[in-house]
Amino acid sequence: MSIPMKGLSKRGRYNHLTDSVEYKYFNGTAEISESTYKALCSGKPTVKPAKAVSTYKVKPKPPTVEQQRDAALKAAIKQMVSGG
């Protein structure tokens, strides 16, 4: 978010809940809060760099007893059908 620093008008808005005035800076198109303005003036990046997404490899689970039995049966049937 790049906001030109010149030509900003400061607008105060009274907040009755906190009994304080919240200031916003307005440049004609975008309105930013006072904390954002101060952060931009200080030169510190306001947007934190995105963390690298770590991908986890799922270890394949060993086949269950039923799956082993089914695989053995299929192999045996194939052998019988093919005449092995």
mmCIF file of the N, C-alpha and C atoms, coordinates in Angstrom:
data_MODEL
# 
_entry.id   MODEL 
# 
loop_
_atom_site.group_PDB 
_atom_site.id 
_atom_site.type_symbol 
_atom_site.label_atom_id 
_atom_site.label_alt_id 
_atom_site.label_comp_id 
_atom_site.label_asym_id 
_atom_site.label_entity_id 
_atom_site.label_seq_id 
_atom_site.pdbx_PDB_ins_code 
_atom_site.Cartn_x 
_atom_site.Cartn_y 
_atom_site.Cartn_z 
_atom_site.occupancy 
_atom_site.B_iso_or_equiv 
_atom_site.pdbx_formal_charge 
_atom_site.auth_seq_id 
_atom_site.auth_comp_id 
_atom_site.auth_asym_id 
_atom_site.auth_atom_id 
_atom_site.pdbx_PDB_model_num 
ATOM 1   N N  . MET A 1 1  ? 0.846   -1.170  0.000   1.00 0.00 ? 1  MET A N  1 
ATOM 2   C CA . MET A 1 1  ? 0.000   0.000   0.000   1.00 0.00 ? 1  MET A CA 1 
ATOM 3   C C  . MET A 1 1  ? 0.890   1.231   0.000   1.00 0.00 ? 1  MET A C  1 
ATOM 4   N N  . SER A 1 2  ? 0.908   1.914   -1.097  1.00 0.00 ? 2  SER A N  1 
ATOM 5   C CA . SER A 1 2  ? 1.741   3.112   -1.170  1.00 0.00 ? 2  SER A CA 1 
ATOM 6   C C  . SER A 1 2  ? 0.828   4.326   -1.185  1.00 0.00 ? 2  SER A C  1 
ATOM 7   N N  . ILE A 1 3  ? 0.994   5.159   -0.195  1.00 0.00 ? 3  ILE A N  1 
ATOM 8   C CA . ILE A 1 3  ? 0.169   6.362   -0.085  1.00 0.00 ? 3  ILE A CA 1 
ATOM 9   C C  . ILE A 1 3  ? 1.094   7.566   -0.133  1.00 0.00 ? 3  ILE A C  1 
ATOM 10  N N  . PRO A 1 4  ? 0.873   8.470   -1.085  1.00 0.00 ? 4  PRO A N  1 
ATOM 11  C CA . PRO A 1 4  ? 1.730   9.657   -1.124  1.00 0.00 ? 4  PRO A CA 1 
ATOM 12  C C  . PRO A 1 4  ? 1.543   10.483  0.135   1.00 0.00 ? 4  PRO A C  1 
ATOM 13  N N  . MET A 1 5  ? 2.665   10.941  0.698   1.00 0.00 ? 5  MET A N  1 
ATOM 14  C CA . MET A 1 5  ? 2.616   11.633  1.980   1.00 0.00 ? 5  MET A CA 1 
ATOM 15  C C  . MET A 1 5  ? 2.188   13.093  1.845   1.00 0.00 ? 5  MET A C  1 
ATOM 16  N N  . LYS A 1 6  ? 2.351   13.669  0.666   1.00 0.00 ? 6  LYS A N  1 
ATOM 17  C CA . LYS A 1 6  ? 1.973   15.075  0.528   1.00 0.00 ? 6  LYS A CA 1 
ATOM 18  C C  . LYS A 1 6  ? 0.484   15.170  0.209   1.00 0.00 ? 6  LYS A C  1 
ATOM 19  N N  . GLY A 1 7  ? -0.108  16.261  0.630   1.00 0.00 ? 7  GLY A N  1 
ATOM 20  C CA . GLY A 1 7  ? -1.520  16.478  0.343   1.00 0.00 ? 7  GLY A CA 1 
ATOM 21  C C  . GLY A 1 7  ? -2.457  15.704  1.239   1.00 0.00 ? 7  GLY A C  1 
ATOM 22  N N  . LEU A 1 8  ? -1.974  15.272  2.396   1.00 0.00 ? 8  LEU A N  1 
ATOM 23  C CA . LEU A 1 8  ? -2.850  14.553  3.310   1.00 0.00 ? 8  LEU A CA 1 
ATOM 24  C C  . LEU A 1 8  ? -3.607  15.549  4.180   1.00 0.00 ? 8  LEU A C  1 
ATOM 25  N N  . SER A 1 9  ? -4.888  15.299  4.328   1.00 0.00 ? 9  SER A N  1 
ATOM 26  C CA . SER A 1 9  ? -5.651  16.123  5.259   1.00 0.00 ? 9  SER A CA 1 
ATOM 27  C C  . SER A 1 9  ? -5.984  15.274  6.477   1.00 0.00 ? 9  SER A C  1 
ATOM 28  N N  . LYS A 1 10 ? -5.888  15.902  7.635   1.00 0.00 ? 10 LYS A N  1 
ATOM 29  C CA . LYS A 1 10 ? -6.118  15.175  8.878   1.00 0.00 ? 10 LYS A CA 1 
ATOM 30  C C  . LYS A 1 10 ? -7.553  15.408  9.311   1.00 0.00 ? 10 LYS A C  1 
ATOM 31  N N  . ARG A 1 11 ? -8.267  14.323  9.529   1.00 0.00 ? 11 ARG A N  1 
ATOM 32  C CA . ARG A 1 11 ? -9.652  14.422  9.955   1.00 0.00 ? 11 ARG A CA 1 
ATOM 33  C C  . ARG A 1 11 ? -9.777  13.812  11.349  1.00 0.00 ? 11 ARG A C  1 
ATOM 34  N N  . GLY A 1 12 ? -10.420 14.525  12.229  1.00 0.00 ? 12 GLY A N  1 
ATOM 35  C CA . GLY A 1 12 ? -10.664 14.003  13.564  1.00 0.00 ? 12 GLY A CA 1 
ATOM 36  C C  . GLY A 1 12 ? -12.091 13.521  13.681  1.00 0.00 ? 12 GLY A C  1 
ATOM 37  N N  . ARG A 1 13 ? -12.272 12.375  14.292  1.00 0.00 ? 13 ARG A N  1 
ATOM 38  C CA . ARG A 1 13 ? -13.610 11.830  14.476  1.00 0.00 ? 13 ARG A CA 1 
ATOM 39  C C  . ARG A 1 13 ? -13.758 11.477  15.949  1.00 0.00 ? 13 ARG A C  1 
ATOM 40  N N  . TYR A 1 14 ? -14.750 12.052  16.578  1.00 0.00 ? 14 TYR A N  1 
ATOM 41  C CA . TYR A 1 14 ? -14.938 11.819  18.012  1.00 0.00 ? 14 TYR A CA 1 
ATOM 42  C C  . TYR A 1 14 ? -15.558 10.453  18.236  1.00 0.00 ? 14 TYR A C  1 
ATOM 43  N N  . ASN A 1 15 ? -14.958 9.699   19.143  1.00 0.00 ? 15 ASN A N  1 
ATOM 44  C CA . ASN A 1 15 ? -15.480 8.389   19.499  1.00 0.00 ? 15 ASN A CA 1 
ATOM 45  C C  . ASN A 1 15 ? -16.083 8.506   20.892  1.00 0.00 ? 15 ASN A C  1 
ATOM 46  N N  . HIS A 1 16 ? -17.415 8.416   20.976  1.00 0.00 ? 16 HIS A N  1 
ATOM 47  C CA . HIS A 1 16 ? -18.075 8.612   22.267  1.00 0.00 ? 16 HIS A CA 1 
ATOM 48  C C  . HIS A 1 16 ? -17.871 7.434   23.212  1.00 0.00 ? 16 HIS A C  1 
ATOM 49  N N  . LEU A 1 17 ? -17.518 6.273   22.667  1.00 0.00 ? 17 LEU A N  1 
ATOM 50  C CA . LEU A 1 17 ? -17.313 5.101   23.520  1.00 0.00 ? 17 LEU A CA 1 
ATOM 51  C C  . LEU A 1 17 ? -16.046 5.237   24.354  1.00 0.00 ? 17 LEU A C  1 
ATOM 52  N N  . THR A 1 18 ? -14.981 5.710   23.720  1.00 0.00 ? 18 THR A N  1 
ATOM 53  C CA . THR A 1 18 ? -13.714 5.863   24.438  1.00 0.00 ? 18 THR A CA 1 
ATOM 54  C C  . THR A 1 18 ? -13.470 7.300   24.862  1.00 0.00 ? 18 THR A C  1 
ATOM 55  N N  . ASP A 1 19 ? -14.393 8.204   24.531  1.00 0.00 ? 19 ASP A N  1 
ATOM 56  C CA . ASP A 1 19 ? -14.272 9.625   24.860  1.00 0.00 ? 19 ASP A CA 1 
ATOM 57  C C  . ASP A 1 19 ? -12.951 10.194  24.348  1.00 0.00 ? 19 ASP A C  1 
ATOM 58  N N  . SER A 1 20 ? -12.658 9.889   23.096  1.00 0.00 ? 20 SER A N  1 
ATOM 59  C CA . SER A 1 20 ? -11.418 10.386  22.503  1.00 0.00 ? 20 SER A CA 1 
ATOM 60  C C  . SER A 1 20 ? -11.664 10.705  21.034  1.00 0.00 ? 20 SER A C  1 
ATOM 61  N N  . VAL A 1 21 ? -10.711 11.368  20.442  1.00 0.00 ? 21 VAL A N  1 
ATOM 62  C CA . VAL A 1 21 ? -10.808 11.723  19.033  1.00 0.00 ? 21 VAL A CA 1 
ATOM 63  C C  . VAL A 1 21 ? -9.856  10.831  18.246  1.00 0.00 ? 21 VAL A C  1 
ATOM 64  N N  . GLU A 1 22 ? -10.410 10.144  17.245  1.00 0.00 ? 22 GLU A N  1 
ATOM 65  C CA . GLU A 1 22 ? -9.586  9.301   16.382  1.00 0.00 ? 22 GLU A CA 1 
ATOM 66  C C  . GLU A 1 22 ? -9.254  10.105  15.134  1.00 0.00 ? 22 GLU A C  1 
ATOM 67  N N  . TYR A 1 23 ? -7.981  10.221  14.842  1.00 0.00 ? 23 TYR A N  1 
ATOM 68  C CA . TYR A 1 23 ? -7.562  10.979  13.664  1.00 0.00 ? 23 TYR A CA 1 
ATOM 69  C C  . TYR A 1 23 ? -7.320  10.036  12.501  1.00 0.00 ? 23 TYR A C  1 
ATOM 70  N N  . LYS A 1 24 ? -7.794  10.463  11.336  1.00 0.00 ? 24 LYS A N  1 
ATOM 71  C CA . LYS A 1 24 ? -7.555  9.727   10.101  1.00 0.00 ? 24 LYS A CA 1 
ATOM 72  C C  . LYS A 1 24 ? -6.898  10.684  9.123   1.00 0.00 ? 24 LYS A C  1 
ATOM 73  N N  . TYR A 1 25 ? -6.014  10.153  8.314   1.00 0.00 ? 25 TYR A N  1 
ATOM 74  C CA . TYR A 1 25 ? -5.365  10.958  7.280   1.00 0.00 ? 25 TYR A CA 1 
ATOM 75  C C  . TYR A 1 25 ? -5.984  10.587  5.944   1.00 0.00 ? 25 TYR A C  1 
ATOM 76  N N  . PHE A 1 26 ? -6.331  11.610  5.160   1.00 0.00 ? 26 PHE A N  1 
ATOM 77  C CA . PHE A 1 26 ? -7.043  11.394  3.909   1.00 0.00 ? 26 PHE A CA 1 
ATOM 78  C C  . PHE A 1 26 ? -6.308  12.112  2.790   1.00 0.00 ? 26 PHE A C  1 
ATOM 79  N N  . ASN A 1 27 ? -6.046  11.407  1.689   1.00 0.00 ? 27 ASN A N  1 
ATOM 80  C CA . ASN A 1 27 ? -5.323  12.034  0.579   1.00 0.00 ? 27 ASN A CA 1 
ATOM 81  C C  . ASN A 1 27 ? -6.199  12.209  -0.652  1.00 0.00 ? 27 ASN A C  1 
ATOM 82  N N  . GLY A 1 28 ? -7.504  12.133  -0.499  1.00 0.00 ? 28 GLY A N  1 
ATOM 83  C CA . GLY A 1 28 ? -8.386  12.304  -1.642  1.00 0.00 ? 28 GLY A CA 1 
ATOM 84  C C  . GLY A 1 28 ? -8.982  10.999  -2.109  1.00 0.00 ? 28 GLY A C  1 
ATOM 85  N N  . THR A 1 29 ? -8.244  9.922   -1.956  1.00 0.00 ? 29 THR A N  1 
ATOM 86  C CA . THR A 1 29 ? -8.766  8.628   -2.393  1.00 0.00 ? 29 THR A CA 1 
ATOM 87  C C  . THR A 1 29 ? -8.765  7.602   -1.273  1.00 0.00 ? 29 THR A C  1 
ATOM 88  N N  . ALA A 1 30 ? -7.699  7.585   -0.470  1.00 0.00 ? 30 ALA A N  1 
ATOM 89  C CA . ALA A 1 30 ? -7.586  6.570   0.572   1.00 0.00 ? 30 ALA A CA 1 
ATOM 90  C C  . ALA A 1 30 ? -7.511  7.231   1.934   1.00 0.00 ? 30 ALA A C  1 
ATOM 91  N N  . GLU A 1 31 ? -8.086  6.560   2.910   1.00 0.00 ? 31 GLU A N  1 
ATOM 92  C CA . GLU A 1 31 ? -8.059  7.065   4.275   1.00 0.00 ? 31 GLU A CA 1 
ATOM 93  C C  . GLU A 1 31 ? -7.281  6.075   5.129   1.00 0.00 ? 31 GLU A C  1 
ATOM 94  N N  . ILE A 1 32 ? -6.308  6.581   5.871   1.00 0.00 ? 32 ILE A N  1 
ATOM 95  C CA . ILE A 1 32 ? -5.512  5.691   6.719   1.00 0.00 ? 32 ILE A CA 1 
ATOM 96  C C  . ILE A 1 32 ? -5.582  6.183   8.151   1.00 0.00 ? 32 ILE A C  1 
ATOM 97  N N  . SER A 1 33 ? -5.404  5.256   9.072   1.00 0.00 ? 33 SER A N  1 
ATOM 98  C CA . SER A 1 33 ? -5.459  5.625   10.487  1.00 0.00 ? 33 SER A CA 1 
ATOM 99  C C  . SER A 1 33 ? -4.153  6.286   10.901  1.00 0.00 ? 33 SER A C  1 
ATOM 100 N N  . GLU A 1 34 ? -4.185  6.881   12.078  1.00 0.00 ? 34 GLU A N  1 
ATOM 101 C CA . GLU A 1 34 ? -3.010  7.604   12.560  1.00 0.00 ? 34 GLU A CA 1 
ATOM 102 C C  . GLU A 1 34 ? -1.847  6.654   12.812  1.00 0.00 ? 34 GLU A C  1 
ATOM 103 N N  . SER A 1 35 ? -2.169  5.449   13.325  1.00 0.00 ? 35 SER A N  1 
ATOM 104 C CA . SER A 1 35 ? -1.097  4.482   13.592  1.00 0.00 ? 35 SER A CA 1 
ATOM 105 C C  . SER A 1 35 ? -0.439  4.031   12.288  1.00 0.00 ? 35 SER A C  1 
ATOM 106 N N  . THR A 1 36 ? -1.258  3.850   11.242  1.00 0.00 ? 36 THR A N  1 
ATOM 107 C CA . THR A 1 36 ? -0.701  3.476   9.938   1.00 0.00 ? 36 THR A CA 1 
ATOM 108 C C  . THR A 1 36 ? 0.160   4.602   9.391   1.00 0.00 ? 36 THR A C  1 
ATOM 109 N N  . TYR A 1 37 ? -0.306  5.833   9.568   1.00 0.00 ? 37 TYR A N  1 
ATOM 110 C CA . TYR A 1 37 ? 0.445   6.997   9.096   1.00 0.00 ? 37 TYR A CA 1 
ATOM 111 C C  . TYR A 1 37 ? 1.800   7.083   9.788   1.00 0.00 ? 37 TYR A C  1 
ATOM 112 N N  . LYS A 1 38 ? 1.803   6.892   11.103  1.00 0.00 ? 38 LYS A N  1 
ATOM 113 C CA . LYS A 1 38 ? 3.062   6.949   11.850  1.00 0.00 ? 38 LYS A CA 1 
ATOM 114 C C  . LYS A 1 38 ? 4.000   5.832   11.422  1.00 0.00 ? 38 LYS A C  1 
ATOM 115 N N  . ALA A 1 39 ? 3.439   4.649   11.167  1.00 0.00 ? 39 ALA A N  1 
ATOM 116 C CA . ALA A 1 39 ? 4.267   3.526   10.730  1.00 0.00 ? 39 ALA A CA 1 
ATOM 117 C C  . ALA A 1 39 ? 4.864   3.799   9.358   1.00 0.00 ? 39 ALA A C  1 
ATOM 118 N N  . LEU A 1 40 ? 4.066   4.414   8.478   1.00 0.00 ? 40 LEU A N  1 
ATOM 119 C CA . LEU A 1 40 ? 4.570   4.739   7.140   1.00 0.00 ? 40 LEU A CA 1 
ATOM 120 C C  . LEU A 1 40 ? 5.640   5.821   7.216   1.00 0.00 ? 40 LEU A C  1 
ATOM 121 N N  . CYS A 1 41 ? 5.455   6.789   8.124   1.00 0.00 ? 41 CYS A N  1 
ATOM 122 C CA . CYS A 1 41 ? 6.434   7.870   8.263   1.00 0.00 ? 41 CYS A CA 1 
ATOM 123 C C  . CYS A 1 41 ? 7.749   7.359   8.830   1.00 0.00 ? 41 CYS A C  1 
ATOM 124 N N  . SER A 1 42 ? 7.664   6.354   9.707   1.00 0.00 ? 42 SER A N  1 
ATOM 125 C CA . SER A 1 42 ? 8.887   5.851   10.336  1.00 0.00 ? 42 SER A CA 1 
ATOM 126 C C  . SER A 1 42 ? 9.715   5.022   9.358   1.00 0.00 ? 42 SER A C  1 
ATOM 127 N N  . GLY A 1 43 ? 9.111   4.612   8.259   1.00 0.00 ? 43 GLY A N  1 
ATOM 128 C CA . GLY A 1 43 ? 9.857   3.876   7.242   1.00 0.00 ? 43 GLY A CA 1 
ATOM 129 C C  . GLY A 1 43 ? 9.905   2.385   7.469   1.00 0.00 ? 43 GLY A C  1 
ATOM 130 N N  . LYS A 1 44 ? 9.265   1.916   8.512   1.00 0.00 ? 44 LYS A N  1 
ATOM 131 C CA . LYS A 1 44 ? 9.254   0.472   8.766   1.00 0.00 ? 44 LYS A CA 1 
ATOM 132 C C  . LYS A 1 44 ? 8.195   -0.168  7.883   1.00 0.00 ? 44 LYS A C  1 
ATOM 133 N N  . PRO A 1 45 ? 8.461   -1.351  7.392   1.00 0.00 ? 45 PRO A N  1 
ATOM 134 C CA . PRO A 1 45 ? 7.438   -2.008  6.572   1.00 0.00 ? 45 PRO A CA 1 
ATOM 135 C C  . PRO A 1 45 ? 6.241   -2.393  7.438   1.00 0.00 ? 45 PRO A C  1 
ATOM 136 N N  . THR A 1 46 ? 5.068   -2.034  6.968   1.00 0.00 ? 46 THR A N  1 
ATOM 137 C CA . THR A 1 46 ? 3.870   -2.343  7.741   1.00 0.00 ? 46 THR A CA 1 
ATOM 138 C C  . THR A 1 46 ? 3.371   -3.744  7.422   1.00 0.00 ? 46 THR A C  1 
ATOM 139 N N  . VAL A 1 47 ? 3.680   -4.225  6.236   1.00 0.00 ? 47 VAL A N  1 
ATOM 140 C CA . VAL A 1 47 ? 3.229   -5.555  5.850   1.00 0.00 ? 47 VAL A CA 1 
ATOM 141 C C  . VAL A 1 47 ? 4.325   -6.547  6.197   1.00 0.00 ? 47 VAL A C  1 
ATOM 142 N N  . LYS A 1 48 ? 3.982   -7.499  7.020   1.00 0.00 ? 48 LYS A N  1 
ATOM 143 C CA . LYS A 1 48 ? 4.969   -8.506  7.393   1.00 0.00 ? 48 LYS A CA 1 
ATOM 144 C C  . LYS A 1 48 ? 5.151   -9.461  6.222   1.00 0.00 ? 48 LYS A C  1 
ATOM 145 N N  . PRO A 1 49 ? 6.385   -9.902  5.977   1.00 0.00 ? 49 PRO A N  1 
ATOM 146 C CA . PRO A 1 49 ? 6.577   -10.866 4.892   1.00 0.00 ? 49 PRO A CA 1 
ATOM 147 C C  . PRO A 1 49 ? 5.855   -12.167 5.203   1.00 0.00 ? 49 PRO A C  1 
ATOM 148 N N  . ALA A 1 50 ? 5.266   -12.718 4.188   1.00 0.00 ? 50 ALA A N  1 
ATOM 149 C CA . ALA A 1 50 ? 4.509   -13.950 4.380   1.00 0.00 ? 50 ALA A CA 1 
ATOM 150 C C  . ALA A 1 50 ? 5.448   -15.084 4.766   1.00 0.00 ? 50 ALA A C  1 
ATOM 151 N N  . LYS A 1 51 ? 4.995   -15.875 5.695   1.00 0.00 ? 51 LYS A N  1 
ATOM 152 C CA . LYS A 1 51 ? 5.809   -17.008 6.124   1.00 0.00 ? 51 LYS A CA 1 
ATOM 153 C C  . LYS A 1 51 ? 5.798   -18.060 5.027   1.00 0.00 ? 51 LYS A C  1 
ATOM 154 N N  . ALA A 1 52 ? 6.921   -18.735 4.906   1.00 0.00 ? 52 ALA A N  1 
ATOM 155 C CA . ALA A 1 52 ? 6.995   -19.807 3.922   1.00 0.00 ? 52 ALA A CA 1 
ATOM 156 C C  . ALA A 1 52 ? 6.065   -20.933 4.362   1.00 0.00 ? 52 ALA A C  1 
ATOM 157 N N  . VAL A 1 53 ? 5.267   -21.385 3.441   1.00 0.00 ? 53 VAL A N  1 
ATOM 158 C CA . VAL A 1 53 ? 4.338   -22.456 3.770   1.00 0.00 ? 53 VAL A CA 1 
ATOM 159 C C  . VAL A 1 53 ? 5.111   -23.765 3.773   1.00 0.00 ? 53 VAL A C  1 
ATOM 160 N N  . SER A 1 54 ? 5.073   -24.414 4.896   1.00 0.00 ? 54 SER A N  1 
ATOM 161 C CA . SER A 1 54 ? 5.799   -25.685 4.985   1.00 0.00 ? 54 SER A CA 1 
ATOM 162 C C  . SER A 1 54 ? 4.849   -26.812 4.617   1.00 0.00 ? 54 SER A C  1 
ATOM 163 N N  . THR A 1 55 ? 5.318   -27.656 3.729   1.00 0.00 ? 55 THR A N  1 
ATOM 164 C CA . THR A 1 55 ? 4.497   -28.787 3.315   1.00 0.00 ? 55 THR A CA 1 
ATOM 165 C C  . THR A 1 55 ? 5.000   -30.029 4.023   1.00 0.00 ? 55 THR A C  1 
ATOM 166 N N  . TYR A 1 56 ? 4.078   -30.802 4.485   1.00 0.00 ? 56 TYR A N  1 
ATOM 167 C CA . TYR A 1 56 ? 4.422   -32.027 5.191   1.00 0.00 ? 56 TYR A CA 1 
ATOM 168 C C  . TYR A 1 56 ? 4.107   -33.212 4.298   1.00 0.00 ? 56 TYR A C  1 
ATOM 169 N N  . LYS A 1 57 ? 5.052   -34.114 4.219   1.00 0.00 ? 57 LYS A N  1 
ATOM 170 C CA . LYS A 1 57 ? 4.808   -35.324 3.449   1.00 0.00 ? 57 LYS A CA 1 
ATOM 171 C C  . LYS A 1 57 ? 4.156   -36.349 4.368   1.00 0.00 ? 57 LYS A C  1 
ATOM 172 N N  . VAL A 1 58 ? 3.055   -36.872 3.913   1.00 0.00 ? 58 VAL A N  1 
ATOM 173 C CA . VAL A 1 58 ? 2.347   -37.866 4.705   1.00 0.00 ? 58 VAL A CA 1 
ATOM 174 C C  . VAL A 1 58 ? 2.982   -39.220 4.434   1.00 0.00 ? 58 VAL A C  1 
ATOM 175 N N  . LYS A 1 59 ? 3.404   -39.853 5.505   1.00 0.00 ? 59 LYS A N  1 
ATOM 176 C CA . LYS A 1 59 ? 4.011   -41.172 5.341   1.00 0.00 ? 59 LYS A CA 1 
ATOM 177 C C  . LYS A 1 59 ? 2.916   -42.166 4.984   1.00 0.00 ? 59 LYS A C  1 
ATOM 178 N N  . PRO A 1 60 ? 3.169   -42.999 3.970   1.00 0.00 ? 60 PRO A N  1 
ATOM 179 C CA . PRO A 1 60 ? 2.144   -43.989 3.622   1.00 0.00 ? 60 PRO A CA 1 
ATOM 180 C C  . PRO A 1 60 ? 1.984   -45.004 4.746   1.00 0.00 ? 60 PRO A C  1 
ATOM 181 N N  . LYS A 1 61 ? 0.746   -45.256 5.087   1.00 0.00 ? 61 LYS A N  1 
ATOM 182 C CA . LYS A 1 61 ? 0.479   -46.216 6.154   1.00 0.00 ? 61 LYS A CA 1 
ATOM 183 C C  . LYS A 1 61 ? 0.671   -47.627 5.618   1.00 0.00 ? 61 LYS A C  1 
ATOM 184 N N  . PRO A 1 62 ? 1.177   -48.531 6.446   1.00 0.00 ? 62 PRO A N  1 
ATOM 185 C CA . PRO A 1 62 ? 1.283   -49.923 5.998   1.00 0.00 ? 62 PRO A CA 1 
ATOM 186 C C  . PRO A 1 62 ? -0.115  -50.483 5.761   1.00 0.00 ? 62 PRO A C  1 
ATOM 187 N N  . PRO A 1 63 ? -0.269  -51.339 4.758   1.00 0.00 ? 63 PRO A N  1 
ATOM 188 C CA . PRO A 1 63 ? -1.597  -51.870 4.456   1.00 0.00 ? 63 PRO A CA 1 
ATOM 189 C C  . PRO A 1 63 ? -2.147  -52.678 5.631   1.00 0.00 ? 63 PRO A C  1 
ATOM 190 N N  . THR A 1 64 ? -3.437  -52.579 5.822   1.00 0.00 ? 64 THR A N  1 
ATOM 191 C CA . THR A 1 64 ? -4.072  -53.313 6.910   1.00 0.00 ? 64 THR A CA 1 
ATOM 192 C C  . THR A 1 64 ? -4.137  -54.791 6.558   1.00 0.00 ? 64 THR A C  1 
ATOM 193 N N  . VAL A 1 65 ? -4.526  -55.589 7.545   1.00 0.00 ? 65 VAL A N  1 
ATOM 194 C CA . VAL A 1 65 ? -4.618  -57.039 7.326   1.00 0.00 ? 65 VAL A CA 1 
ATOM 195 C C  . VAL A 1 65 ? -5.621  -57.341 6.220   1.00 0.00 ? 65 VAL A C  1 
ATOM 196 N N  . GLU A 1 66 ? -6.746  -56.599 6.226   1.00 0.00 ? 66 GLU A N  1 
ATOM 197 C CA . GLU A 1 66 ? -7.773  -56.839 5.202   1.00 0.00 ? 66 GLU A CA 1 
ATOM 198 C C  . GLU A 1 66 ? -7.238  -56.515 3.811   1.00 0.00 ? 66 GLU A C  1 
ATOM 199 N N  . GLN A 1 67 ? -6.505  -55.396 3.705   1.00 0.00 ? 67 GLN A N  1 
ATOM 200 C CA . GLN A 1 67 ? -5.955  -55.025 2.398   1.00 0.00 ? 67 GLN A CA 1 
ATOM 201 C C  . GLN A 1 67 ? -4.925  -56.047 1.939   1.00 0.00 ? 67 GLN A C  1 
ATOM 202 N N  . GLN A 1 68 ? -4.106  -56.538 2.867   1.00 0.00 ? 68 GLN A N  1 
ATOM 203 C CA . GLN A 1 68 ? -3.118  -57.560 2.493   1.00 0.00 ? 68 GLN A CA 1 
ATOM 204 C C  . GLN A 1 68 ? -3.825  -58.821 2.015   1.00 0.00 ? 68 GLN A C  1 
ATOM 205 N N  . ARG A 1 69 ? -4.914  -59.213 2.729   1.00 0.00 ? 69 ARG A N  1 
ATOM 206 C CA . ARG A 1 69 ? -5.657  -60.415 2.355   1.00 0.00 ? 69 ARG A CA 1 
ATOM 207 C C  . ARG A 1 69 ? -6.284  -60.238 0.981   1.00 0.00 ? 69 ARG A C  1 
ATOM 208 N N  . ASP A 1 70 ? -6.898  -59.056 0.757   1.00 0.00 ? 70 ASP A N  1 
ATOM 209 C CA . ASP A 1 70 ? -7.528  -58.804 -0.534  1.00 0.00 ? 70 ASP A CA 1 
ATOM 210 C C  . ASP A 1 70 ? -6.498  -58.847 -1.657  1.00 0.00 ? 70 ASP A C  1 
ATOM 211 N N  . ALA A 1 71 ? -5.343  -58.250 -1.427  1.00 0.00 ? 71 ALA A N  1 
ATOM 212 C CA . ALA A 1 71 ? -4.297  -58.249 -2.449  1.00 0.00 ? 71 ALA A CA 1 
ATOM 213 C C  . ALA A 1 71 ? -3.828  -59.669 -2.729  1.00 0.00 ? 71 ALA A C  1 
ATOM 214 N N  . ALA A 1 72 ? -3.682  -60.475 -1.680  1.00 0.00 ? 72 ALA A N  1 
ATOM 215 C CA . ALA A 1 72 ? -3.244  -61.864 -1.862  1.00 0.00 ? 72 ALA A CA 1 
ATOM 216 C C  . ALA A 1 72 ? -4.301  -62.657 -2.616  1.00 0.00 ? 72 ALA A C  1 
ATOM 217 N N  . LEU A 1 73 ? -5.579  -62.436 -2.292  1.00 0.00 ? 73 LEU A N  1 
ATOM 218 C CA . LEU A 1 73 ? -6.656  -63.139 -2.991  1.00 0.00 ? 73 LEU A CA 1 
ATOM 219 C C  . LEU A 1 73 ? -6.687  -62.754 -4.461  1.00 0.00 ? 73 LEU A C  1 
ATOM 220 N N  . LYS A 1 74 ? -6.549  -61.450 -4.745  1.00 0.00 ? 74 LYS A N  1 
ATOM 221 C CA . LYS A 1 74 ? -6.553  -61.001 -6.140  1.00 0.00 ? 74 LYS A CA 1 
ATOM 222 C C  . LYS A 1 74 ? -5.397  -61.625 -6.900  1.00 0.00 ? 74 LYS A C  1 
ATOM 223 N N  . ALA A 1 75 ? -4.232  -61.666 -6.278  1.00 0.00 ? 75 ALA A N  1 
ATOM 224 C CA . ALA A 1 75 ? -3.069  -62.260 -6.935  1.00 0.00 ? 75 ALA A CA 1 
ATOM 225 C C  . ALA A 1 75 ? -3.312  -63.743 -7.189  1.00 0.00 ? 75 ALA A C  1 
ATOM 226 N N  . ALA A 1 76 ? -3.906  -64.437 -6.216  1.00 0.00 ? 76 ALA A N  1 
ATOM 227 C CA . ALA A 1 76 ? -4.170  -65.873 -6.372  1.00 0.00 ? 76 ALA A CA 1 
ATOM 228 C C  . ALA A 1 76 ? -5.194  -66.110 -7.471  1.00 0.00 ? 76 ALA A C  1 
ATOM 229 N N  . ILE A 1 77 ? -6.243  -65.286 -7.523  1.00 0.00 ? 77 ILE A N  1 
ATOM 230 C CA . ILE A 1 77 ? -7.267  -65.444 -8.562  1.00 0.00 ? 77 ILE A CA 1 
ATOM 231 C C  . ILE A 1 77 ? -6.662  -65.181 -9.930  1.00 0.00 ? 77 ILE A C  1 
ATOM 232 N N  . LYS A 1 78 ? -5.804  -64.151 -10.035 1.00 0.00 ? 78 LYS A N  1 
ATOM 233 C CA . LYS A 1 78 ? -5.153  -63.866 -11.316 1.00 0.00 ? 78 LYS A CA 1 
ATOM 234 C C  . LYS A 1 78 ? -4.336  -65.066 -11.771 1.00 0.00 ? 78 LYS A C  1 
ATOM 235 N N  . GLN A 1 79 ? -3.625  -65.661 -10.836 1.00 0.00 ? 79 GLN A N  1 
ATOM 236 C CA . GLN A 1 79 ? -2.795  -66.819 -11.195 1.00 0.00 ? 79 GLN A CA 1 
ATOM 237 C C  . GLN A 1 79 ? -3.675  -67.970 -11.675 1.00 0.00 ? 79 GLN A C  1 
ATOM 238 N N  . MET A 1 80 ? -4.804  -68.206 -10.981 1.00 0.00 ? 80 MET A N  1 
ATOM 239 C CA . MET A 1 80 ? -5.689  -69.306 -11.362 1.00 0.00 ? 80 MET A CA 1 
ATOM 240 C C  . MET A 1 80 ? -6.313  -69.047 -12.725 1.00 0.00 ? 80 MET A C  1 
ATOM 241 N N  . VAL A 1 81 ? -6.722  -67.807 -12.974 1.00 0.00 ? 81 VAL A N  1 
ATOM 242 C CA . VAL A 1 81 ? -7.385  -67.484 -14.234 1.00 0.00 ? 81 VAL A CA 1 
ATOM 243 C C  . VAL A 1 81 ? -6.397  -67.579 -15.390 1.00 0.00 ? 81 VAL A C  1 
ATOM 244 N N  . SER A 1 82 ? -5.187  -67.074 -15.170 1.00 0.00 ? 82 SER A N  1 
ATOM 245 C CA . SER A 1 82 ? -4.213  -67.085 -16.261 1.00 0.00 ? 82 SER A CA 1 
ATOM 246 C C  . SER A 1 82 ? -3.585  -68.465 -16.426 1.00 0.00 ? 82 SER A C  1 
ATOM 247 N N  . GLY A 1 83 ? -3.865  -69.356 -15.515 1.00 0.00 ? 83 GLY A N  1 
ATOM 248 C CA . GLY A 1 83 ? -3.335  -70.713 -15.638 1.00 0.00 ? 83 GLY A CA 1 
ATOM 249 C C  . GLY A 1 83 ? -1.885  -70.796 -15.237 1.00 0.00 ? 83 GLY A C  1 
ATOM 250 N N  . GLY A 1 84 ? -1.470  -69.916 -14.324 1.00 0.00 ? 84 GLY A N  1 
ATOM 251 C CA . GLY A 1 84 ? -0.087  -69.898 -13.907 1.00 0.00 ? 84 GLY A CA 1 
ATOM 252 C C  . GLY A 1 84 ? 0.156   -71.009 -12.983 1.00 0.00 ? 84 GLY A C  1 
# 
